[in-house]
Amino acid sequence: MKRGLKIVNAVLFYGLLVLSIVLFLFNLSSLSTQSFAFASFATSWFLSWFLRKKKFYQERYFLIINLALWLGVAGEMGVYYSNLIYYDKAVHLLTGFIMSILAYAYFRRNLKVDKFFIFLVVVGLAGVWEILEYLIYIMFNIPTEGVYANGIEIMSRIDDTVIDMICDAVGSVLYLSFRKESSMV
């Protein structure tokens, strides 16, 4: 089982790298999609490095991270973000759930943490993500905020940001409300 997870993680990890290189070299997509694919690979690499450095790396957690990143890339490539209005919200809901799993597993090793602390960590990380989206939009004019359908804005940038953070928070509450204190992650 561990070997299988390791292989799947390697395929997902290097798949992000190969995909971003192919998209860039052959100009197969917009700059936004190319950037998102590369940023997903960079995020996967950074989290792998960070988790190993903190002696917290486990294949099952890395699999969850890689699958979440691939959901984002699929949304960009398949134009789900612009054609399926609630795709972004579903991804944020799932991301809040996943961040809660990882935060709880990480912090419970050395600290006695309560669920409210984990909730605050997840909301804080969601806030950092939304700030990064804003900076990408401002610095590179890549539309990372707002919801558009056929080029028409159907949800403003501020509404999109706030609802994304609410979805992350709800995902966290869902995980934390069903999690028993004594059970494994």
Buried (B, 14 or more C-beta within 10 A) or exposed (E): EEEEBEEBBEEBBEBBBEBBBEBBEEEEBBEBBBBBBBBBBBBBEEBBEEBEEEEEBBBEBBBBBBBBBBBBBEBBBEEBBBEBBEBBBBBBBBBBBBBBBBBBBBBEEEEEBEBEBBBEBBBEBBEEBBEEBBEBBEEEEBBBBBBBEEEEEEBEBEBBBEBBBBBBBBBBBBBBEEBEEEEEB
